[in-house]
């Protein structure tokens, strides 16, 4: 698997399993890191997609929004 995914999320966690952040790759490039806090977001400087982290009681969502 030598190809890079155009969009990728990498979850970073502590040894006890608690999530601390999510690294975001968009358009094949690392664009930053979302701290594990509800409604954190990053915008891709190349395509303008907004990546949003939403936390609910027992799970979380990583969503992408495009301006239209």
N, C-alpha and C positions, 0 to 999 in steps of 0.2 A: 504494500500500500504506500507507494511513493508520492502519489498526488496529494496536494493540499486541498481540503474542502473550501469552497468559496465562503461559507459561513460555518463557524465552529464555536462551541462553548466548552470551556474547560473549568470544572468545579474544583476549587482548592479547599481542603479541609484539614482540621487539626487531627492529631493522632487519636483523639477520643471520638472522632466522627463528626464533630460540629463543623458546619460549612462556614468558611470565612469570606470567600469571594468567588466570582465567576469571571474568567478571562474571556474576552470576546475577540473573535477573528471575523472580519467581514471583507468581502472583495479580495480574499486571499491574504489579507494583512492583519496583523495584531493591532487593534484600535484602542485597547484599554482594558480596564478591570472594573467590574461592578462589585462594590462591597455588598455583603449579604444583608441588605436593608430594603424594606418594601419601597417600591416605586423608584429605585435607582435606575438611571438610564444613560445610554451613550449614543451619540450620533456618529455614523460613518462619514468621514470627510469626503470619500469618493462618491458614494451613491446616495447619501442622505438618509438611509434607513435608520430609524430610531430603535434601539434594542432596549427592552424594558424588563426588569426583574420584578415580579409580583409574588409576594409571600402570602400563603393562606395557612390555616391552622395546622395542616399536616403535610403540606406539599408546596412547591413553588412552580411558577410559570416563567418561561423566557419567551417573550413575544417580540415580533418585528412589526413596525408600522412604517408605511411609506406615505409621504405627502402626495396628495393627488391634485 
